[in-house]
């Protein structure tokens, strides 16, 4: 039995960041769609809203038959959690990566101040963003991340919307199995144990040596974690004994 998979990208990047995972999932026999969230990739210029992002995921799942494993990273992870809480019937499993910290008002406010300062630079932060990408990502991963363009202008919308996100409460409502996947050196894994406790059926995967953009900095172990989730969900869907969580 194949399991459809929806991939949801992180802040400022686009669906192109998932090239390695798309190819691996296709080779594994899984129907797969990587989406562009509002304000990103092919949808730059649109306003980002969390409601719109969740609807994007819901539409993608519908396009794959109405039920899927949803995989999200960073902003995409928060979106995937919100989607799972709002559309439980669509979610066969959830992989929430690089999003194990609550978007508290003080934290989001600090990010917003920094983002506004960067936006005032002559190039609106394009050079700073490219330098950071080149420094933290391998060459091929940096190319994949950049292929759909970087939505630098979306920061204000995203940070405003994230103030209303409630990932811990949302996880408590998710009935499907959940995998929290974080890089060992991810600054967004500070509350991963709180997030894990909130899950009805959760598993924590920490990938050694990886940083925040774990799917790009450690594509092989990250993809393996996603394929493990596919196997568990597929076994349950076929009525076979599932791997223990």
PEPEVEN-V847949 format. One record per helix or strand of 2 or more residues. SS is the DSSP state (H for helix, E for strand). FROM is the first residue (numbers start at 1). TO is the last residue. If there is no record, write none. Layout:
BEGIN
<<SS:FROM:TO> <SS:FROM:TO>>
END
This chain:
BEGIN
<<E:5:8> <H:15:27> <E:32:35> <H:41:43> <H:50:63> <E:68:73> <H:75:86> <H:88:90> <E:91:97> <H:105:119> <H:126:136> <H:139:146> <H:152:162> <H:167:171> <E:177:183> <H:192:198> <E:202:207> <H:214:217> <H:219:237>>
END
